[in-house]
Each structure stands twice: as C-alpha cells, then as structure tokens.
C-alpha cells in the first residue's frame, strides 16, 4: 500500500479557527483512520493549518516523510493562500478532499483552493465525501497507488542487454526522453557478458534447477537435439548470470535482445525471462524482476508500471492472431510468459503442473526450451505505452482471459505455434479498432481491473490516455 500525507486546511481568522478546530480534528481523525483501515500508511500533519507560517512548516514536515501523495483536507471554509503555500513546498501529487457535511462549507474551501491551483497550473485531483466513505477512501488510494508507481520509476535503472532486435523500432526508446519524463537511466550491457557469465555459473545450481523443473513441470520434452538436459541447464545458467548482473549493477528492470545472436548461437532466453518475471524459482519465493524479451524498452516500461500498480507479475506477449469467428485474440510469444500465469497460484508446483517445456522451433537453431502453457482465465487489464509522432500515449483496455475444454484449446494452439505459451483474450475493444490503432506488436496484462490507477498514472505523468471499449 501507499504512504499518504494528510494536512487539514482551516480558516485564517483566530476566532473562527478556535471555534472550528475540534470539528476539523474529528473529521481528519475519521479520514486518517479510514485510510489506515484500508492498509495505507498515513503521515499526519502536526498541526491544523490556520496561518501562513503553519502552511509552510506543516507541509514541509509531511513532504520530508517522503509521502507518495499529499491530501489537503477541507472540513470548513479555508483560506486559499494556505493551500498555495503548502503546495509550493510539496513535490508529491496533490489530492484536494472536501468534507460534505452540510453544517460547514468544506466544499467551498476545496473549490476556492482548487481554482487557485488551476490559475498557476498546479496539477491536482479533487475528491469529496464523508471521511469514512468507501468510495472516497478508494479514490484517494488509487491516486496514491499511481503516485507510488510513478515515483518508483524516478531514479531507477533499466538494463538493456543488446540493441535493437530484428529492426524493431518500437522496441527502442529515446534515452533522453526517458530521463526527462520518467527519471529512468538506461545501462547498456553487451550480450557477450551474459554468455561469459553463463559459462562460469555454478553447475550444481543449474543441475538443481533442472531437476526441480523436471520434477514439477507437466513435462520436459527432450528430443536429443533442440532440447537436451545440457541445453536446459545452459538456459538456467543464463538466468543465474543475469541475476548476478542485476544485483551487481543495481538494475531495477531489464530486457534481453536475444534474437538473432543468442537464439542462433547460444540458446533462447525464454527460461531466463520466464523465471525472472516469476515470483519464485527453485530456491523459493522472490521479488519478480520485470524482463522484456527482444529488449523491448517501452514494453518493459509498461510492465514496470503495471507491476507497481497491480503488485503481481506482468504478462508479455505478441498479438499473434485474431480468431474473428470467436472474437478472441491469441496472445502468444516465443515462450517467455511467466509460469505464474498458468494458474496464478501462490504455489509454484500448481503453476508448473500446467507448464510444458518443449524444444524450440525452427526460428531458433541454437535450441533450448520454450515455456509453454495456456494462461488461466480471469479479468485482465491490458495495454501498452506506445508513441505517436514522438509523444507517449497509454493504450488501455479491459479484457478476459479464457480457457476452454482440452480439444478446443489444442485446436486453437495448433493453428499458430503449439510449443509457445498462449493467452486467449476477449478484449473490450473492437477488433477493427485495435488492429487499426494499436502501436506495437507486443501487449502486456495484469489480473483485475486496474484502469483507475493507470488513468491516474497517465494524468500524473502528463501522458495521453487512449482508452478503448465497446461502449
């Protein structure tokens, strides 16, 4: 959950503030308790703001606590210049919240303060309601979740292994633009370092991992050529190598080019990428590390935001095929879906029991395993940051992952590449609109409806939102 600052703004006349102080305090206490009950950490201003000096000092102390978002609370009529002074020393996003108790003009105070902020161009969000109103608490929480996601980008480092893959312009972003908009640095790492590290990785660890996969997966389908125990261990050693590089270079998220150098001469990175994105490996639970195949920078950026908003692993996929007769999309990539998506279970064994490791197909002569499964059904938020004429936009929609009887599932996967993972998605967007407007071949998804937080992320970043639905 997020860290939320709460500051109550009052009337600047001494006798009016003295009359209102207990009322303001009671409303503030109720709001703070409601936010804490929702799981948020709350930093409360050390005084009610009734003078210009308090506006500055109280806001500075709350800002010093590194809050994700600052709530300026209006239970009564409040002098607007107190809001202006507080906002001047506050760098976090602002949410102006008004009490709707009709005995005092809290709404008037919020509108006057909001109008003043509008005049100087200071972005903010407004909300109103009783302090314990569930919708109000949820709205504040959404803004705080979005703010935490945006803040997590600033000062982070993206590890880019290799360059542009196969001429794919949408996988490459402007590093200056990333620094300016998101505060992200890009560390360029040659894929040869990954190869060298993989060759030196602990063989006992690789063997332990291979045996764990063999014991728990639905199947490891060795063919003696494209997939052997030695090739699978090479993929695992690649995972061990990149994990060490991530730790040494303090990488927050990453992407691996792979094609064609590694996929033709070393091994595919499917196993490496799948387990980086998973919340576990053979050693137990771990923090998922967002890793995008084909070193897709905007894909990885989308995934990092989605991960922060949803607090789950994030799916990476190609938009492979549209089954118009069923109105479903086959989201299928070359074997790198996190195994967590097979069942979305906290138990790795339950997920892996639905995962097959198949020999790589003809695209990848170096061989290795693709990580194949059909994504478990459920509601999904899908989208991607893309660029139009150099400007970022978030293309966002809701959807459902579906799964069918075994015969239908097999019929569908056989129509594309059965050795790769598949997510059958029914999108809340017309097929013609999607194919005409979507700005990349890769798409990303997280379970649940997280559109409110993604909308807030876009507003806080000043990024255009293209939200699609059938309505």
DOGU-404914 format. One record per residue: x, z, y of N, C-alpha, C, O in turn; residue in three letters. Coordinates in steps of 0.1 Angstrom, whole numbers, plus 2048, in hexadecimal, padded with zeros to 3 digits. Layout:
<roros>
XZYXZYXZYXZYALA;...
</roros>
This chain:
<roros>
8088007F480080080080980080D81580280CUNK;8027FE81880A7FC82580B80A82C805814829UNK;81480983681681483F80F81184C812807853UNK;8068198507FD81685C7FF8218667FE82D863UNK;80181D87380282687E7F48278847ED81D886UNK;7F18338897E483588F7E683D89C7EC84889DUNK;7E18378A77E383D8B57D583C8BB7CF8318BCUNK;7D08478C07C38488C77C58478D67CD84E8DCUNK;7BE83E8DD7BF83C8EB7B38438F27A78418EDUNK;7B584A8FD7AB8519037A984D9127AF844916UNK;7A185591879E8549277AA85A92E7AF86592AUNK;7AD85493A7B985A9417B586594B7BE86B951UNK;7A886894D7A48739567A588094E79F881943UNK;7AB88A9547AE89694D7A189D9487A08A193CUNK;79789E95178B8A594D78389D94277D8A393AUNK;78489094377C88893978488992B77D88B921UNK;79188892B79888991F79689791979589890CUNK;7968A29217948AF91C7878B09157868B790AUNK;77D8AA91A7708AA91476F8A29077688A68FDUNK;77789790677688E8FB7808918F077F88B8E5UNK;78A8998F279589A8E979189E8DB7968988D1UNK;7888A88D97848AC8CC77C8A18C577E89F8B9UNK;7748998CC76D88E8C77768848C177587F8B6UNK;7808808CA78A8768C679287B8B97948738B0UNK;7968878B979E88C8AE79688C8A179B889897UNK;78988F8A278188F89677F88189078087F884UNK;77D87889977C86A89578A86588F78A85E885UNK;7948688967A28648917A586A8837AA86387AUNK;7A28778827A487E87579D8778697A287585EUNK;79087386C78886D86278E85F85E78E85B852UNK;79285786879884A8657A584C85D7A7844854UNK;7AD8558617BA85785A7B885B84C7BE856843UNK;7AE86484A7AB86883C7A685C8347AA85B828UNK;79E85483A7988498327A383F82E7A3839823UNK;7AD83D8377B88348347C183A8297C6833821UNK;7C384782A7CB84D8207C484D8127CA84B808UNK;7B784F8127AF84E8067B08408007AF83F7F3UNK;7B28368087B48288037C28267FE7C581B7F9UNK;7CB82F7FF7D882E7F97E382B8037EE8297FFUNK;7E082A8107E982681A7F183381F7EC83E81FUNK;7FD83082380583B82A80183983980282E83FUNK;7FE84583F7FA84484D80384D856806858853UNK;80884786181084E86B80785087780384687DUNK;80585C87A7FB85F88580386389280D86A892UNK;7FE85D89D8048618AA8048708AC7FA8768A8UNK;80E8758B380F8848B48078898BF8078958C2UNK;7FF8818C67F68858D17EC87A8D47EE86F8D0UNK;7E187E8DA7D78758DE7DC86F8EC7E18778F4UNK;7DB8628ED7E185B8F97D785C9057CD856905UNK;7DB86590F7D386791A7DA8659277D5867932UNK;7E78619267F085F9327F985392F7FB84F923UNK;7FE84D93A80784293881484693081983E928UNK;81985293382585792C82285991D82B855915UNK;81685E91A81386090C8118529058158518F9UNK;80C84890C80A83B9068178369008188308F6UNK;82283890882F83390583583B8FA83B8368F0UNK;8358498FC83D8528F38368528E583D8528DBUNK;8298538E48228538D88248468D08278478C4UNK;82383B8D782582E8D083382C8CB8358278C0UNK;83D8318D384B8308CF84D8388C28558338B9UNK;8488448C184A84C8B58448458A984984589EUNK;8388408AA83183989F83982D89B83B82A88FUNK;83E8258A58458198A285281C89B857815892UNK;85882889E86582C89886382F88986D830882UNK;85783288585483487785382786F850828863UNK;85681C87585680F86E84980C86784880885CUNK;83E80D86F83180A86982F7FB8688357F386FUNK;8267F885E8237E985C81A7E486781B7D986BUNK;8107ED86B8067E98758037F587D803800878UNK;7FF7F38897FB7FE8927EC7FD8967E87F389BUNK;7E58078927D68088967D68108A47DA81B8A5UNK;7D08098AD7CC8108BA7BE8138B97B580A8B8UNK;7BA8208BA7AD8248B77A58288C47AB82F8CCUNK;7998238C57908268D078382D8CC77A8268C8UNK;78383A8CE7778418CB76E8438D77638468D7UNK;7758418E376E8438F07738388F977B8308F6UNK;76E83890677482F91078283391278683F913UNK;78B82991279982C91379F82391E79B817920UNK;7A98289267AF8219307B781592A7C0818922UNK;7B480992E7BB7FD9277CA7FD9297D17F8920UNK;7CF8029347DD8019367E580A92D7F180792BUNK;7DE8149277E581B91C7E88129107F381390AUNK;7DE80A90D7E18009027EC7F79057F47F48FDUNK;7ED7F29127F77E99158057F091480F7E9910UNK;8067FC919813803918817806909822804906UNK;80D80A90181080D8F38148008EC81E8008E4UNK;80D7F58EF8117E88E881F7E38EC8257DC8E4UNK;8237E78F88307E28FD83B7E88F58467E28F5UNK;8397F48EF8447FA8E78417FA8D88488018D1UNK;8387F18D58347F08C68367E28C28317D88C8UNK;83E7E08B78417D38B28387CF8A78377C38A4UNK;8327D88A082A7D589581D7CE8998197D08A5UNK;8167C78918097C18947FF7CD8988007D8893UNK;7F67C98A17EC7D38A67DE7D08A17DA7C58A0UNK;7D77DB89D7C97DB89A7C27E48A37C47F08A3UNK;7B97DF8AC7B17E78B57A47EA8AE79D7E28A9UNK;7A27F78AC7977FC8A478E8058AD79280E8B4UNK;7818018AD7778098B576D8118AD76880B8A3UNK;76B81D8B07608258AA75381F8AF75281B8BBUNK;74981E8A673C8198AA7328258AC7268228ACUNK;7378318AE72E83C8B17288398BF72F8398C9UNK;71B8388C07158348CD71583F8D871283C8E3UNK;71984B8D471A8558DE7268548E872685A8F3UNK;72F84B8E473B8498ED73E83A8ED73C8338E3UNK;7448358F87468278F97548228F375C81D8FBUNK;7558248E67628208E07638118E076E80B8E2UNK;75880A8DD7587FB8DE75D7F68EB7647EC8ECUNK;7587FC8F675C7F890376B7F99057717F090BUNK;77080590077E8079027867FC8FA7917F78FFUNK;7827F98EE7897EF8E67897E18ED7937DA8EDUNK;77D7DD8F277C7D08F87847CF90578A7C5907UNK;7847DA90C78C7D991979B7D89157A37D191CUNK;7A07E090B7AE7DF9077B17D19017BB7CC903UNK;7A87CC8F87AA7BF8F27AB7B48FC7B37AB8FBUNK;7A27B59067A37AB9107B07AB9187B57A091CUNK;7B57B791B7C17B89227CD7B291A7D67AB91FUNK;7CD7B590D7D77AF9047D67A09037E0799903UNK;7CA79B9037C878C9037CE7869107D477B90FUNK;7CD78D91B7D27879277E17859277E777D92EUNK;7E878D91F7F778C91F7FB78591280778390FUNK;7F178190A7F57798FE7FA7828F280077D8E9UNK;7F778F8F27FB7978E77F17968DC7E579A8DEUNK;7F57918D17EC78F8C57E879D8C07F07A68BFUNK;7DB79E8BC7D67AA8B67CA7A68AE7C479B8AFUNK;7C57B08A67B97AE89E7AF7BA8A27B47C58A5UNK;7A37B78A27997C18A67907C589A78C7BC892UNK;78C7D18997837D688F77B7E289477F7E889EUNK;7707E488E7677EF89375F7F488875D7EE87DUNK;75A80188975180788075381687F75C81B887UNK;74C81D87774E82B87575B82D86F760825867UNK;76283887277083A86D77183A85E77C837859UNK;76783D85676783E84876083284275E831836UNK;75D82784A75781C84576081483C76B810840UNK;75B81083076480A8267697FC82B7747F8828UNK;7607F58317647E783676F7E88417787E0841UNK;76D7F284A7777F48547857F884E78F7F2852UNK;78580184479180583E7987F98377A47F7837UNK;78F7F18307947E582979B7DB8337A57D6830UNK;7947D983E7997D08487A77D484D7B07CC84FUNK;7A87E18517B57E68557BF7E584A7CB7E184DUNK;7BB7E783E7C57E68337C97D88317D57D682DUNK;7C07CE8327C47C08317CF7BD83C7D97B6839UNK;7CC7C18487D67BE8537E37C58507EE7BF852UNK;7E37D184B7EF7D88487F77D183C8037D083CUNK;7EF7CD8327F67C68267FC7B982B8087B6827UNK;7F67B28337FB7A58398087A88418127A1840UNK;8077B28498127B685281E7BA84982A7B784DUNK;81C7C283F8277C683682D7BA82F8397B982DUNK;8257B082B82A7A482583379C82F83E79782BUNK;82E79A83B83679384584379B84884D794849UNK;8427A884A84E7B084D8587AF8428647AF844UNK;8537AE83585C7AD82A8657A182A8707A0824UNK;86079683086878A83187478B83B87E786839UNK;87179384687B79385088879B84B8877A6847UNK;89379584D8A079B8488A27988398AC79E834UNK;89A79083389C78D8248A57818238A777A82CUNK;8AA77F8168B37748138AD76D8078AA7737FDUNK;8AD7608088A97577FE8B57507F88BD74B7FFUNK;8B77517EA8C274B7E38BE73E7DE8B573C7D6UNK;8C57337E38C27267E08CD7207D78D871D7DBUNK;8CA71F7CA8D371A7C08D270B7BF8C87067B9UNK;8DC7047C48DB6F57C48D46F07D18D06F87D9UNK;8D36E37D28CD6DD7DE8BF6D77DB8B76DC7D3UNK;8BC6CC7E28AF6C57E08AE6BF7D28B76B87CEUNK;8A46C27CB8A26BD7BD89B6AF7BD8906AE7C2UNK;8A16A67B789A6997B58946937C188968D7C0UNK;89A6947CC89568E7D98886957DE88168F7E5UNK;8856A17DA8796A87DD8796AE7EB87E6BA7ECUNK;8756A77F58766AC80386E6B98058726C280DUNK;8626BA7FE85A6C68008606D37FB85B6DE7FDUNK;86B6D27F38726DD7ED87D6E37F78836ED7F4UNK;87F6DC80288A6DF80B8846E381987B6DC81EUNK;8886EE81E8836F382B88F6F483589B6F4832UNK;88B6F48428956F584D89970484E89070D851UNK;8A670784C8AA71584C8A971B85A8A672785BUNK;8AB7138658A971987289A71D87489772787AUNK;89171486F88371887187F72486987772C86DUNK;88572585D88373285588873E85D88174885DUNK;89373D86389874986A89074C87688D758879UNK;88B74287D88374488987574988687175388CUNK;86F74387C86174787986075387085775C873UNK;86875486786775F85C87276985C871773855UNK;87D76686388876F86289076F855896779851UNK;89076484E8967638418A375B8428A4751848UNK;8AD76083B8BA75983A8BA75282C8B4757823UNK;8C274782B8C374081F8D174081B8DA73B822UNK;8D474580F8E17458098E27397FF8DB7397F5UNK;8EB7308028ED7247F98F77287EE90272D7F1UNK;8F37267E28FB7297D68FC71D7CD8F27187C9UNK;9087197C990A70E7C19057117B290871C7AEUNK;8FF7087AC8FA70A79E90670C79490471278AUNK;91270879891D70A78F92071978D92571D783UNK;91E72179892072F79691773578C91B73E784UNK;90B73078B90173478190673177390673976AUNK;90C72577191172076491D72976091E72E755UNK;92672B76A93273476792E742763933748759UNK;92574876B92075576891975675A91B760753UNK;91174C75790A74C74A91374B73E911752734UNK;91E74474092874373592F751733933754727UNK;93075973D93676673C92C77273993177D738UNK;92076F73991677973791778072991C77A720UNK;91278C72991379471D90C78E71190078C711UNK;91378970690C7836FB90378D6F38F97896EDUNK;9077996F38FF7A36EC8F17A56F38E77A66ECUNK;8F17A57008E57A57088DC7997058D079A704UNK;8E378D7058DB7817028D57816F48CA77C6F2UNK;8DD7866EB8D77866DD8CC7906DC8C278D6D6UNK;8CD79C6E38C27A66E38B579F6E98AA7A16E4UNK;8B77986F48AC7926FA8A57876F18997866F0UNK;8AE77F6EB8A87756E28A077B6D78957766D3UNK;8A57856D189E78C6C68917926CB8877926C3UNK;8917986D788579D6DD87A7926DE86F7946DBUNK;87F7876E387577C6E58707776D88647756D6UNK;8797766CE8757716C186B77B6BA8627776B3UNK;86D7886BD8657926B68577936BD84D7976B6UNK;85678F6CA8497916D18427856D58367866D8UNK;8487796D684176D6DA8387686CF83A76B6C3UNK;82E75F6D38267596C982E7506C082A74E6B4UNK;83974B6C58427426BD84E73E6C584D73B6D1UNK;85973D6BF8657366C486872B6BB86C72D6B0UNK;86671F6BF8657136B787270B6B78747016BDUNK;87C7116B088970B6AF8886FD6A88816FC69EUNK;88F6F36AD88F6E66A689D6E26A289F6D769DUNK;8A76EA6A58B56E76A18BC6DD6AA8C76DA6A8UNK;8B56D96B58BB6CF6BE8B86D36CD8C16D86D4UNK;8AC6D26D18A86D56DF8A76E46E18A86E96ECUNK;8A46EB6D68A26FA6D78A97006CB8A46FE6C0UNK;8B37086CE8BA70F6C38BC71D6C88BA7206D4UNK;8BF7276C08C27346C58CD7356CF8CD73D6D8UNK;8D772C6CD8E272B6D78DD7276E58E172C6EFUNK;8D471C6E58CF7176F28C67226F88C7724705UNK;8BE7296F18B67336F68BE73E6FC8BB743707UNK;8C97426F58D274C6FB8D97477088DC74F711UNK;8DC73A7088E27357158D87367208DC73A72BUNK;8CB73471E8C17367288C074572C8BF748738UNK;8C174D7228C175C7258CD76072D8CC768737UNK;8D975B7298E575E7318E475973F8EA75F748UNK;8DD74E7418DB74974F8D27537578D5756763UNK;8C87597508C17647578C977075A8C8775765UNK;8D27747518DB77F7548E477C75F8E7784768UNK;8E976F7608F276B76A8EC76C7788F1771781UNK;8E07667798D97657868D577378A8D4776796UNK;8D177C7818CE7897848D979178A8D8798794UNK;8E678E7858F279478B8F478F7998F87967A2UNK;8F278279B8F477C7A88EA7817B28EE7847BEUNK;8DE7837AE8D47887B68D87967BB8D67997C7UNK;8DD79E7B28E17AC7B68ED7AC7BF8ED7B37C9UNK;8F77A47BC9037A37C490179E7D29077A37DCUNK;8F87947D38F678E7E08EA7937E78E678E7F2UNK;8E379C7E18D77A37E88CD7987EB8C87987F6UNK;8CA7907E18C07857E38B278B7E18AF7937D7UNK;8A97887EA89B78D7E98927847E18897897DBUNK;8957777E188D76D7D98967617D88A07607E0UNK;8937587CF89C74D7CD8957417C78897417C4UNK;89D7367C589972A7BF8A57237B88B07247BDUNK;8A271C7AD8AC7167A58A97077A589E7037A0UNK;8B26FE7A98B06F07A98AF6EB79A8A56E5797UNK;8B86ED7928B86EA7848B96DB7818C26D677BUNK;8AF6D47868AF6C57838B76BD78D8B56BF799UNK;8BF6B47888C26B077A8CE6B77748D06B6768UNK;8D76BD77C8E46C17778E36CB76C8E96C8761UNK;8DB6D676D8DA6E07628D26DB7578D56DD74BUNK;8C76D475A8BE6CF74F8C46C47478BF6C173CUNK;8CE6BE74C8D46B37448E16B773E8E66B0735UNK;8E76C27438F56C573E8F76D37399016D7733UNK;8ED6DC73C8EF6EA7398E36F07318E46F2725UNK;8D86F27388CB6F77328C16F773D8C46F8749UNK;8B46F77398AA6F97438AA7087488AF711741UNK;8A470A7538A371775989571E75789272875DUNK;88D71874E88071D74C87F72C74887773474DUNK;88772F73E88773D73988C747744887751747UNK;89774274B89C74A75689274D761890758765UNK;88B74276588174377087574B76C86F753774UNK;87174975F86575075B86775F75B85F767760UNK;873764756875772755879778762877784764UNK;87F77076B88177577987477977F873783786UNK;86A77077E85D77278485477C77D84A781782UNK;85878077085078A76985379876E85E79B774UNK;84A7A176B84C7AF76F8537B77638527C4763UNK;8597B075A8607B774F86A7AD7498697A174CUNK;8737B274187B7AA73887D7B372B8767BD729UNK;8877AF7238897B771688E7C571988E7CD70FUNK;8927C87258977D672888C7DE72E88E7EA732UNK;8807D97308747E173586F7DC7428737D1746UNK;8677E47498617E075686C7DE7608777E4760UNK;8697D476A8727D177586A7CB78085E7C877EUNK;8707CB78C8697C479786A7B57958757B0793UNK;85F7AE79686079F79686979A7A186879F7ADUNK;87179079E8797897A887477B7A98757737A0UNK;86E7787B586976A7B78747607B587E7617BCUNK;8727577AC87C74C7AA87473F7A986C73E7A0UNK;8767357B186F7287B187871E7AA88471C7ACUNK;8717167A187870B79B87B7007A58746FF7AFUNK;8846F87A28886ED7AA88C6F17B888B6EA7C2UNK;8916FE7B98957047C688B7017D188F6FE7DDUNK;87F7027CE8746FF7D887370A7E286E7157DFUNK;8787087EE8797127F886C7177FD8697237FDUNK;86370D80185671180684D7177FA84471F7FDUNK;8507127EE8497187E384D7277E184472F7DFUNK;85A7297E185F7377E085A7407EB85674B7E9UNK;85973A7F7854742803846746801842751804UNK;83E73C7FC83073F7F982E74A7EF8267537F0UNK;8367487E48367527D983A7607DE83476A7DAUNK;8447617E784876E7EC83D7747F483B7817F3UNK;83676D7FC82B7728048207767FB81A7817FCUNK;81C76E7F18117717E881577D7E080C7867DDUNK;82177F7DC82578B7D48237977DC81E7A17D7UNK;8277977E98267A27F28177A67F48137B27F5UNK;80F79C7F580079E7F87F97A37EC7F17AD7EDUNK;7FC79D7E07F57A17D47FC7AB7CB7F57B17C3UNK;8097AD7CD8107B77C58107B37B680F7BC7AEUNK;8117A67B38117A17A681B7967A58207917AFUNK;81F79279982778579881F77979D81277A79EUNK;82676F7A081F7637A682175779E82C755799UNK;81774F79C81874379481E73779C81B7367A8UNK;82773079682C72379C82871879282A719786UNK;82370D79881E70278F81E6F579681D6F57A3UNK;81F6EA78F81C6DD79480D6DB7938066E078BUNK;8086D379C7FA6CE79B7FB6C27937FD6B7797UNK;7F96C47857FD6BA77C7F16AF77A7F46A377AUNK;7E56B47797DA6AB7767CD6B077A7CB6BD77AUNK;7C46A877E7B66AB7817AD6A57777AC699776UNK;7A76AE76F79D6AA76578F6A976C7886B276DUNK;78D69D77178169B77A77469D77276A6A2778UNK;77469B76576869D75D7646AC75C7596AF75AUNK;76E6B475D76C6C375C76D6C976A76A6D576BUNK;7726C27747756C878177F6D378077D6DE786UNK;7896D27787946DC7777A26D57787A36C9775UNK;7AB6DD77D7B96D877F7C26DE7747C06EA770UNK;7CB6D676F7D56DB7667E26DE76F7E96D5773UNK;7E46EB7717F06EF7797FB6F276E7FA6FC767UNK;8056E976E80E6E976381C6E676881E6DB76FUNK;8266EE7658336EB76A83C6EC75D8386F0752UNK;8496E975F8526E77548566F474D8626F5749UNK;84D6FD74B85070874285471574985A71E743UNK;85171775685772275D84C72C76184F736769UNK;83F72B75D83573576083A74375B83E744750UNK;83974D76383B75B75F83375D75282775A752UNK;83976474883176673C82677073F81C771737UNK;82677874981C78174D80E77A74E80478074CUNK;80E76D7528027667547FB7637477EF75F747UNK;80176473C7FB76172F7EF76A72D7E5766727UNK;7F07777307E578172E7E378A73A7D979173BUNK;7ED7897437ED79274F7EC7A174B7E57A9751UNK;7F37A47417F37B273B7FF7BA74080A7B4743UNK;7FD7C77418097D07448127D173781D7D6739UNK;80D7CD72C8157CD72081C7C071D8157B671AUNK;8297BF71E8307B271C82C7AC70F82C7A070DUNK;82B7B47048287AF6F781B7A76F681979E6EFUNK;8117AC6FE8047A56FE8057987057FF78E700UNK;80D79770F80F78A71681778170D81377570BUNK;82278670782B77D6FF8247796F282876E6EDUNK;81B7806EE81477C6E180C76F6E38077696DAUNK;80B76B6F080475E6F380D7536F88097496FDUNK;81A7566F782474D6FD82C7476F283174E6E9UNK;82E7396F38367326E984272D6F18417286FCUNK;84E72D6EA85A7276EF85D71A6E886171B6DCUNK;85A70F6EE85B7026E88686FB6EC86D6FE6F7UNK;86D6F26E48786EA6E88756E26F586A6DC6F5UNK;87E6E16FE87C6D970A87A6CA70687E6C56FCUNK;8726C370F86E6B570D8796AC7128846B0717UNK;87769F71188169571388769572289268F724UNK;87F69A72B88469B7398916A273A8996A0743UNK;8946AC73089F6B57328A86B57268A66BD71CUNK;8B16AB7258B96A97198C26B57168C76B670BUNK;8C56BE7208CE6CA71D8C66D37148CD6DC70DUNK;8B96D37138B16DB70A8AF6E970F8B26ED71BUNK;8AB6F17068A66FF7098987017068926F8700UNK;89270C70A88470F70787C70E71388071271EUNK;87070871286670971C85D71571885B71870CUNK;85771B72285072872084172472183B72472CUNK;83A72271682D71C71682272671382372E70AUNK;81872571B80C72D71980072772180371E729UNK;7F472C71F7E97297287E573572F7E374072AUNK;7E573473D7E373F7457D57457427CB73E740UNK;7D57537427C975A7407BE75774B7C2755757UNK;7B27587487A77547527A675F75C7A976B75AUNK;7A075B76779D76577279D75F7807A2754782UNK;7987667897987627977A676179D7AE76A79AUNK;7A97577A47B67557AA7B67517B97AD74A7BDUNK;7C07557C07C27507CD7CE7467CC7D87497C6UNK;7CB73A7D17D572F7CF7D97297DD7D07297E6UNK;7E57257DE7E971E7EB7F871C7EB7FF71D7E2UNK;7FC7187F780A7157FA80C71380980470D810UNK;81871780D81D71381A82270581A82B703812UNK;81D6FC8228226EF8238246EC8318216F483AUNK;82A6E083482D6DD8428276CF8458276C683EUNK;8216CE85181C6C28578236BF8648216C786DUNK;82A6B48658316B187283A6BC87683B6BF882UNK;8406C386C84A6CD86F8446DB87184C6E5873UNK;8376DC8718316E987482A6EF8678246E785FUNK;82C6FC865827702859818704859812706864UNK;81270384E80470684C80270C83E80A709835UNK;7F971583C7F571A82F7E971382A7DE714830UNK;7EA70D81F7DF7068187DA70F80D7E1712804UNK;7CE71480F7C97208087BB71D8027B3717808UNK;7B97227F67AC7217EF7AA72C7E47B47327E0UNK;79E72E7E079B7367D579872E7C97957227CAUNK;79B7347BD79872C7B17967357A57977427A6UNK;79472F79A79373778D79C73078379C724781UNK;7A473877C7AB7337707A173476479A73E763UNK;7A172A75C79872A75179F7277447AA721744UNK;79A72C73979F72A72C79472772278972D724UNK;79671F71878B71A71078D71E7017977256FEUNK;7857186F978871A6EB7957136E779970A6EEUNK;79A7166DB7A77116D77A77016D77B16FB6DBUNK;79D6FB6D279C6ED6D179C6E66DF7A46DD6E1UNK;7956EC6E87946E66F67A26E86FD7A76DF703UNK;7A76F46FC7B46F77027BF6ED6FD7C66E7705UNK;7BF6EB6F07C96E26EA7C76D36EE7D06CC6F1UNK;7BA6D06EF7B76C26F47BC6C07027C16B5705UNK;7BA6CA70A7BF6C87187CE6C871A7D36C0721UNK;7D56D17137E36D27147EA6C570E7F46C1713UNK;7E46BF7047E96B36FE7E96A77077F069E705UNK;7E06A87117DF69D71A7EA69C7247EC69272AUNK;7F26A77257FD6A672E80A6AA72780E6A171FUNK;80F6B672881B6BA7218186C771A8196D1720UNK;8166C670D8126D270681C6DD7058196E9703UNK;8296D97068346E37058356EC71283D6F5712UNK;82E6E871C82F6F07298246F972B8196F8725UNK;82570373481A70C73780F70573F8126FC747UNK;80370A73E7F77047447EE70F74A7ED719744UNK;7E970C7567DE71475C7D370B7607D5702768UNK;7C870C7597BC70475C7B470A7677AE715766UNK;7B47037737AF70A77F7A37027847A36F6786UNK;79870978778D70478E78E70879D78D7147A0UNK;7916FF7A67947027B47877027BC77E6F97BAUNK;78670B7C677B70B7CF77F7017DA77E7047E6UNK;7826F47D67856EA7E07826DD7D97866DB7CDUNK;77C6D37DF7796C67D97866BF7D57906BF7DDUNK;7866B87CA7926B17C57976A77CF7A36A67D1UNK;78E6A07D57926957DE79969B7EA7A36967EFUNK;7946A67EF79A6AD7FB7A86B27F77B16B07FFUNK;7A96B87EB7B66BE7E77C06B37E67CB6B47ECUNK;7BD6A87DF7C769E7DD7CA6967E97D56917EBUNK;7C16967F37C368F7FF7CC6978097D3692811UNK;7CB6A58087D16AD8137DC6B680E7E46BB816UNK;7DD6BA8017E76C47FD7F56BF7FF7F86B37FBUNK;7FD6C780580A6C280A8166C48018216C4806UNK;8146C57F481F6C77EB81B6C47DC80F6C37DAUNK;8246C37D38206C27C58206D07BE81B6D17B3UNK;8256DA7C48256E87BF81A6F07C58186EF7D1UNK;8146F97BD80A7027C280D7107BC8137117B2UNK;80771A7C280A7287BF7FD7307BE7F472D7C5UNK;7FD73B7B67F17427B47F47517B17FE7547ABUNK;7EA7597B47EA7687B17DC76C7AD7D37667B2UNK;7DB7757A47CD77A7A07C67817AB7CB7887B3UNK;7B977E7AC7B07857B57AE77C7C27B47727C4UNK;7A57827CB7A377B7D77AB7827E27A778D7E7UNK;7B677C7E67BF7827F07BE7797FD7C777A805UNK;7B47717FF7B376980A7B37718187B976C821UNK;7AC77C8187AC7838257BA7878297BD786835UNK;7C278C8207D07908247D87838277E0784831UNK;7D67788207DE76C8237DA7678317E2762839UNK;7CD7688347C87648427CF76C84C7D4767856UNK;7D077984A7D77828537E677F8557EB77F860UNK;7EC77B8497FA77784A7FC76B85380576B85BUNK;7F37628517F47558597F27598687F9753871UNK;7E976186B7E67658797F276C87F7F676988AUNK;7F877587780477D87C81077487E818776887UNK;81176A87681D76187781A75588082474E884UNK;80E75388580B74888D80B73B88680E73088CUNK;80773B87980772F8717F972A86F7F073286DUNK;7F771D86F7EA71786D7E571A85F7ED719856UNK;7D871D85E7D271F8517C871484E7BF711856UNK;7CB70D8437C170383E7BB7098327C1709827UNK;7AF70E8337A871482879D70B82379570682BUNK;79D7088167946FF81078A70680778D70F800UNK;77E7018087737067FF7696FA7FE7696F0805UNK;7606FC7F47556F27F274A6F47FC7416EB7FDUNK;7496FF80373D70180C7406FA8197376FB822UNK;
</roros>
